[in-house]
Amino acid sequence: MLTMLWTEVKFNDIVVSLTYSMPGFLSIVNTILNFIFHAQFRRQVARLVHMERISRSS
């Protein structure tokens, strides 16, 4: 890490782990909110995990 070169600023492991895990946490929250508020997103997720039958026209 670049901050290891700086001697004045010391970061502990908890601060570093929170900094690195925040984008993943926000992505999970964003996915949950999209699932709750957007019907088209729910339909696409259901189609991706094969919970919705795909009608085949012949």
C-alpha positions as CSV (number, residue, x, y, z in Angstrom):
1,M,0.0,0.0,0.0
2,L,1.1,3.5,-0.7
3,T,0.3,4.6,2.9
4,M,3.0,2.3,4.2
5,L,5.5,4.8,2.8
6,W,3.9,7.5,4.9
7,T,5.3,7.4,8.4
8,E,3.0,10.0,9.9
9,V,-0.2,8.2,9.2
10,K,-0.9,4.8,10.7
11,F,-3.9,2.7,9.8
12,N,-5.0,-0.3,11.7
13,D,-6.4,-3.5,10.1
14,I,-10.0,-2.6,10.9
15,V,-9.9,0.7,9.0
16,V,-8.2,-0.9,6.0
17,S,-10.7,-3.8,5.9
18,L,-13.7,-1.4,6.2
19,T,-12.3,0.7,3.4
20,Y,-11.9,-2.3,1.1
21,S,-15.2,-3.9,1.9
22,M,-17.4,-0.9,1.5
23,P,-17.8,-1.1,-2.3
24,G,-18.9,-4.7,-2.1
25,F,-21.3,-3.9,0.7
26,L,-22.8,-1.0,-1.3
27,S,-23.2,-3.3,-4.3
28,I,-25.2,-5.8,-2.2
29,V,-27.4,-3.0,-0.8
30,N,-28.0,-1.6,-4.3
31,T,-29.0,-5.0,-5.6
32,I,-31.5,-5.5,-2.7
33,L,-33.0,-2.1,-3.3
34,N,-33.3,-2.7,-7.0
35,F,-35.0,-6.0,-6.3
36,I,-37.5,-4.3,-4.0
37,F,-38.4,-1.3,-6.1
38,H,-38.0,-2.4,-9.7
39,A,-40.3,-5.0,-11.2
40,Q,-38.3,-5.4,-14.4
41,F,-35.2,-6.1,-12.3
42,R,-37.1,-8.8,-10.4
43,R,-38.3,-10.4,-13.7
44,Q,-34.8,-10.5,-15.1
45,V,-33.4,-12.0,-11.9
46,A,-36.2,-14.6,-11.9
47,R,-35.4,-15.4,-15.6
48,L,-31.6,-15.7,-14.9
49,V,-32.1,-18.1,-12.0
50,H,-34.7,-20.1,-14.0
51,M,-37.6,-19.4,-11.5
52,E,-39.7,-18.1,-14.3
53,R,-40.9,-20.2,-17.2
54,I,-39.7,-18.9,-20.6
55,S,-42.5,-19.3,-23.1
56,R,-41.3,-20.8,-26.4
57,S,-43.3,-19.9,-29.5
58,S,-43.1,-22.6,-32.2
